[in-house]
Amino acid sequence: MNAASRTRLNQLPEWTALGKHREQLGDAHLRELFAADPQRAGKYTAQVGDLHIDHSKQLVTDETLELLRELAAATDVFGLRDAMFRGEKINTTEDRAVLHTALRAPRDAVIEVDGENVVPKVHAVLDKMSAFAERVRSGEWTGHTGRPIKNVVNIGIGGSDLGPAMAYEVLRSYTDRNLTFRFVSNVDGADLHEAVRDLDPAETLFVVASKTFTTIETITNATSARNWLLTGLQAGQEAVAKHFVALSTNAGKVAEFGIDTANMFEFWDWVGGRYSYDSAIGLSLMIAIGPERFREMLDGFHLVDEHFRTAPPESNVPLLLGLLGVWYGAFFDAQSHAVLPYSHYLSKFTAYLQQLDMESNGKSVDRDGNPVDWQTGPVVWGTPGTNGQHAYYQLIHQGTKVIPADFIGFAEPVADLPPGLVGQHDLLMANFFAQTQALAFGKTPDEVRAEGVPEELVAHKTFRGNHPTTTILAAELTPSVLGQLIALYEHKVFVQGAIWNVDSFDQWGVELGKVLAKRVEPALTDGVEVEGLDASSRALVAKYRELRGR
Ligand SMILES: O=P(O)(O)OC[C@H]1O[C@H](O)[C@H](O)[C@@H](O)[C@@H]1O
């Protein structure tokens, strides 16, 4: 279906039907929904790969789910999905195909962009990455002075940082513990300083990750890193080749920076930055976990890709999760979505999802440039759940906002946890299960009174409940499971963008700030008058210069 020929979302009869259904549902409580349907707990579960999904604590009935699926059909979500998998240029504002799914396709798959099968290129780069990763891991790749590499510093930002940095944390127990990994993203010099201060340049490899190789933060940090290296080694430009590799789509700019393009690992414009960590952008991660584990992760992605591509609407999990988000945004006025992992290793998971979701669907015009008058992407937030419980869960339990949340947990602790700490896992997971129960069912005033609580405190100690959650449970946090989780969220975001009719694959909203920063910099350093600087910003710049004694 052509975007231009689409009926506006909120004028579709399917949308109106959902609105009516929402009114009928009113304040129906999860207590009632569970009481009304004894099968509910078992019925509202789904499985994709190793992920067990329980959405029984969502504010939905059979009818809700049916109406949501009808909305998906009316907005042709699967039509757009098929166009994506076929390599059509569904990123219309940039005229690009959207083919992160090709990054994890098997060797014999055929996926064409402009008539060219891209799968052989993908595997050629993966093979080159594997060979390089093995050389670093085995100590065969040596630095300028002949010493093996002990430290890998990834320099990148946004999609060229968040993916590998997150996945490195998630898969820490699979990493080569003899190597040190650091991830530098912020243009604040402190980031690079703290990352390299205790490293020996002779044993340090910089992996400069940038799709465009023009991102000012990354090029600035890479330039400073090169200075640090050459000063530390007291060497000339010839040392760069042994200590710098590049991950990019832009060979010209890589060469201009002084990195030998033989040490460049390529990817392509049909891979969006926030969808890129299973491309060459994953090189640091591959060095950390080894090529075999990396491929297991890719297989996990691919498994969920195939599920999304082929499963019917009734059992299609990314479709389900996407629809639930649409439901709360449109009909409950939910502004945010919390992702609450019960795993220390997932500490950067939500930060990663923030870019994936908010940069993809944080849009307010549709694919034809018309303003939307329905909610689009939510604010995604959250930290590992147990820490959150002692901080912001108060607001989720008793505040005034509707905050749908995903709870992610694992039956097994990671394999290399010392036996003395394994016992803590049940306590962690007891919290995991207790929280979704408390959120869903709450505690009534009568239950509070029955505990002998004085009347004036009853309201304070009452939990309304009815807070919707999805539970995602897997046996173990493996590379494959990580791939499955990320692909699940990628496709969920896709579904939502398709329904909201936004281009989920551009990011024009990040441009204005970049342009202004370039113009403001000379005002800070040299006091140059910046044309068009507003009165407030001009005063702040003057204050900054005064504070810096300029
Ligand atoms: O990989 P790069 O070209 O350096 O881009 C890094 C990041 O910066 C941009 O501003 C975009 O907002 C991100 O989508 C991108 O991931």
The ligand as a MOL file (V3000), in Angstrom:
LIG
                    3D

  0  0  0     0  0            999 V3000
M  V30 BEGIN CTAB
M  V30 COUNTS 16 16 0 0 0
M  V30 BEGIN ATOM
M  V30 1 O 28.1480 6.3190 12.6380 0
M  V30 2 P 28.1360 7.7830 12.4490 0
M  V30 3 O 28.0110 8.1880 11.0010 0
M  V30 4 O 29.3360 8.4310 13.0970 0
M  V30 5 O 26.8580 8.3450 13.1570 0
M  V30 6 C 26.6690 8.2610 14.5240 0
M  V30 7 C 25.2880 8.6900 14.9470 0
M  V30 8 O 25.1260 10.0620 14.7480 0
M  V30 9 C 24.0450 10.6230 14.0410 0
M  V30 10 O 23.9010 11.9490 14.4230 0
M  V30 11 C 22.7340 9.8900 14.1580 0
M  V30 12 O 21.8220 10.5580 14.9860 0
M  V30 13 C 22.8550 8.4700 14.6270 0
M  V30 14 O 21.8390 7.7340 14.0070 0
M  V30 15 C 24.1840 7.8690 14.3100 0
M  V30 16 O 24.2170 6.5500 14.7850 0
M  V30 END ATOM
M  V30 BEGIN BOND
M  V30 1 2 1 2
M  V30 2 1 2 3
M  V30 3 1 2 4
M  V30 4 1 2 5
M  V30 5 1 5 6
M  V30 6 1 6 7
M  V30 7 1 7 8
M  V30 8 1 7 15
M  V30 9 1 8 9
M  V30 10 1 9 10
M  V30 11 1 9 11
M  V30 12 1 11 12
M  V30 13 1 11 13
M  V30 14 1 13 14
M  V30 15 1 13 15
M  V30 16 1 15 16
M  V30 END BOND
M  V30 END CTAB
M  END
